[in-house]
Amino acid sequence: LAERGVTVLSQTPSAFAPLTEVERTRHDRLPVRLVIFGGEPLPVRSLLPWLDRYPETRCRLVNMFGITETTVHVTAETVTRWHALAGSRSVGRPVPGWRVYVLDESGRLAPPGVAGEIHVAGAGVALGYLRRPGLTAERFLPDPFGGGRMYRTGDRGRLRPDGVLEHLGRQDDQVKLRGFRIEPDEIRSVLAEGTGVVAAAVTVRGADAAARRLDAYVVLSEGTTAAVRERIARILPDHMVPATITALPALPMTANGKVDLAALPDPVEAVPESDVDDEPPAGVDGLAGELLAVWRQVLGFAVGASDSFWEVGGNSLLAMRIAAAMRERGLPPLHPRALYLNPTVRKLAASLTS
């Protein structure tokens, strides 16, 4: 972003979260003046560190709601510090040319403030799904309020009296657990609001209703999963507290920049929660020893000086975090691309020294 002078950035919240963490270690400011979010719910409280460095007068943050079937963006709202502090779930008002309805189970307009299913009408609604007439008939419906066609989104929401839409998650994401109806995204939002939580995800595991449980995953810049559990236990009712909270160096992403829930590991396969020993092994000292400590801090587990960053689970987002951690420790500047050419601690130390 700095090298190319990027001023407008469009990101999913999951892809933006690591950037926020890394950016805090920079002395200068990025040239970005507009960030547009879309593709998944935005945990607005996670934006507070960004807003500390980039006030609304310097960089505008816009949260947009849209669906592929409506040729994407339908509503828009500028996110302010007030939204972030309040943990707002609003996604704004319809952009010109669009109509948004919140309907109850009988297809009637829900009163303001009452939750229902979001339906979208307007010129951008698609004709249907290719060679899938049954699904087309189920999702693309006649608009009884304004004429034309409307799309049944499968998303839950409510319209406030001022006409602003609040997005409340997916209808099909709701699960029943031990007699309670639970929305995993609500739990994810509470997790993501915690200090030191860079990103979070929540899944439901177990095919048998009696054995089903909630598993949570977090990427931490500080603190432990025990501290995360202690915090959310004070906020959420008992039936919404996950059975496990696992720390990962990064959440798996799809090609579209969204969290890939299917690729999350079983909790026992995840990064151990115990603190990582910063002491380098014998024979690894100087810059190599300091680099090894950084790698262990960021990855969350013990790696060797000859282990390949990419083979032990590294990725481009973790490379950014390593570069930021090195900057915080006063080590030589690192361009993340250097890790492709020098993927081990020994090779990287030799390259930086020379």
N, C-alpha and C positions, 0 to 999 in steps of 0.2 A: 504493500500500500504506500509506504513512504518512497520507495524507489521509483514507482510509476506515477506518483502524484495523484492517486485515486481520490476522487471527491464524492462519488456516489457509490454506495455499496448495498447490494441486495443479498440477504443471508437468511438461512433458517436460524432460529434461536440456538439450536444445538451446535451449529458451526461457529456462531458468533461468540459463544461462551469462552472457549479457549483463547480467542483473540483478546477478549476483555482482560483475562488473567495476565497474558503476556504483556499487553500494552501498558499495564500499571508500572512496569519496571523501566519504561522509557523516560528519558529526561525531556525530550522534545515531544511536540504534539503531531499527530497525523493530520494530513490535509482533508480528511473526510468531513464533509458538511451535511451529508444526508445518508441515513441508514434505513433501509426498508426491510421489515421482517415479514415472513410469511411461511406457509408450509406446515406449521405446527403451532401449538399454543405457546405464547410468550410468557415466561416467568418474569414479570416486570421488576420484581425486587432485585433480581440478579443484575439489573442495569445500574444500580446505585453507584458502584465504583466508576463506571463509565461516565455517568452524569457528574460525578465529582470533578473529573478532568475535562469533560466536554459539556458545559452547560448548554441549555436549550438555545441560547443566542449564538452558540458556536457550531453546534451540530444538531440537526433535527432528526428525531427518531420517529418512524412511522410504522405502526402495526397494521397489517392488512389481513383480512379474512377472505378466502376464496377457495374455489374448488375447480379441478380440471374440467368437470362437466359444465361449468359456467364460464369457460375460458378465463378462469382464474379470478382476479381480484374483484370483490363485490363491495366490501366496506373498507374504510380507512380511518385511522385516528392518530393524531400526534401524541406520543407518549411523553409526559412531563415528569418532573420529580414527584409531583403530587400522586400521579398514577403509581409510580414505583413504591412510594412510601405506603400507599393504601393497599398495595397488592391487587390492583384493579384487574378484572377479567374482561373489561370492555374492549371491543374491536371497532368501535366507531359507528358512523352512520353510512348508509348506502352511497356509493359514488354515483354521479349522474348516469341515468339510463338503467338503474337497477331498482328492484323492489324486494324487500325482505319481509317475510311473514314468519311468525312463530305460531304454530298450530298445535292444538291438543290432539288426543288420540282419535277424536271424532272428525278431525279436519276443520275445526272451528278456530277462529282467531283467539289466541290466549290473551287474557287481560294483561295490561302492563305489569311487569314484575313477576309474572307467573311463567314458570319454565315449560317448554314444549320443544317440538322439533322444528329446526330452521328450514324454511323453504325459500328458494330464490327464484325470482322472475325477472325477465328483461331480455334485451336483444341478443345478449351473448349466450343464452342457454343453448346447449348443443341439441342436435336433432335426435340423438340417442346413441346406443352402443352398437357397434358394427356387428351384424349377424347375431345379435342377442335380443330378439324381440320381447321375450318374457321379462328380462331385466329392464329393458327400456320402458315397457308398460308399467312396471312397478315404481320406477324412479322419476320418469318424466310424465308429469300430470297436467291436465288442463288447469289454467289459472282462473278460479271462479271469482276472483276479486278485481283483477285488472285486465283480463283477457289474455290470450296467447297461451304460452306454456310456462310451467314452473318446474324446478328441480327439487326433489325431496333429498336433502343432504345427508340425513342420518346423524346430524350434529344436534346436540341439545343447546338451548339458549333461552334468553328472555330479553324482551324489549323494555327498557326503562321508560318512564313517562316522558322523558325528553327525547325519545326516539333513538337512543344509543343502544346498540346490540351488545349483550354480554354473552360470550361463548363459554359454555359449561362442559365441554367435552363431547365425546362420541356416545351416541345411544347404545351402540353395540359394545362399547368398552365397559359398560356397567356389568358387574359380576355379583353373584350372590354367594356369600361366604358365611357359613354358620348362621344362616337365617337373616343376615344383614345384607342390604344392597349397597355395594361399594363402588366408587368411581376411582380407579387407580390414578387418573390424572390429577385428582384433587390431592392425593397423597404425594405425588411427584412434585406438585407446586409447593407444598409445605416443606418438603426436603430441600428443594432448590433455593428456598429463601434463607437457609441457614448460613451463618458465617463460615467461610472456608469451603463451601460446597460449590464447585464449579459447574457441575452438571449432575442430573439425577434421572433415574428411570425406575419404573415399578412394573413387575410382571406377576401374573398369577400362574402357579404351577400346580400340577396334579389333576388327573382326569377324574378321579373318584371324588365326589362331592365332600365326603367325610375327611379326605386327606388334602384338600386344596389349601393353599397358603399363599400369602403375599411375600414376594422377595423384592428387595430394593437394592439398587446399585448406585453408588455415588463416586464422583471424581472429586478428590479433596486437594485443596491447596494448603490446608493446615488442619490440625485437629485429628480426631479419630472417629471411627464408626460408633464407638461407645458414647462419645459426646453427642453425635448426631441422634442416636437412639434416645438418649436422655432428654434432648430438646423436644423431639417430636412427641414423646410420650406425655409431655406436659400440654401439648396442643391438641392432639388427636384422641378420639375415644379408643378404648382398648382394642376393639375389633378392627380398627384401621391401622394399627401399628404393625409394620411388616414383621414376619417371623425372622427374617435375616436381613442384615444390611451389609453389603459387600463393597469394599473399596476397589476400584479399578483405576489403572493409569489413564484410561480414556474409554468412552463409550463407543461401541462399534457403530459405524455410520453406513447408510445406504449410499448409492451413487448420487442421490438427490440431496444429500446432506441431512437426512433425518436419522434419528436413532433407530438402529436395526435391532428390535427387540428379540427377533428370532436368533440372532447371533450372540446374545448374552450368554456367558458361560454359566454352568451350575455353580452355586455359591462355593462349593468346596474347591473349585478349580480357579477361583479368583485370587487376586493378590492378597497375601496375608496381611492382617491388620497390624501386626506387631511392628514396633519401630525398627527401622533399618539401621544397622551399624554403620556409622560414618567412617570408621577406621579402615583404611585400605589394607589389603593383604601384604605380606612381606614381599619386598622387591618392587613394589609399586609406590613411588614417592613423587615429590615435586608436582609438576602440572598434571601428570597422569593420575596421581593420587587424588588431587582435587577434582579432576574430571570424573573419576570413578565415584566419588562421593555424590556429585551432582546427579549422575546417571541413576544411582541407587535411590536418591531422594525422589526423583521424578517418576521413575518406573515403579518404585514401591517394593522392590525385592532385590536381593543380592545378585549382581552380575559380575563377571570376571573382566579383567582388563583386555582379554582377547576375544570376548564375545561380540558378535555382530549386533549392532543396535537393531537392525531390521529383523534378524532371526529370533530375537528374544521378545518380539512383539512391538517394536517401535513403529511409529508412523509420523506423518508430517506434523500433526498437531503436537505430539510429544516432542518432536524436534524443536518446535517453537518454544515449548516450555523449558527445554534444556538450555536453549540460547538465552532465555530470560533469566533462568537461575544462575547461569554463568555471569551474566551482567550484574546481578545482585551481589555476587561474591567478588566482583572486581577482576574476573578472569578475562583473558583476551576475547574480543568480540567474535561471535560465531555466526556465520550465515548457515541456516538450516540445510542448504544444499551441500555444504561441506561434509555432512554425515553420509551422503551417498558415495562420496569419493574416499572417505576415511571412516568406515563404519564401526571401528573398534576404538576403545579408549587409547590404546597404545599408538595406533596410527594417527588418531586425531591429535594427541599430544605432540607427536613428532611433527605433524603438519603445522600446528599452531606455533611451535617453537622455531621452526625454520622460516 
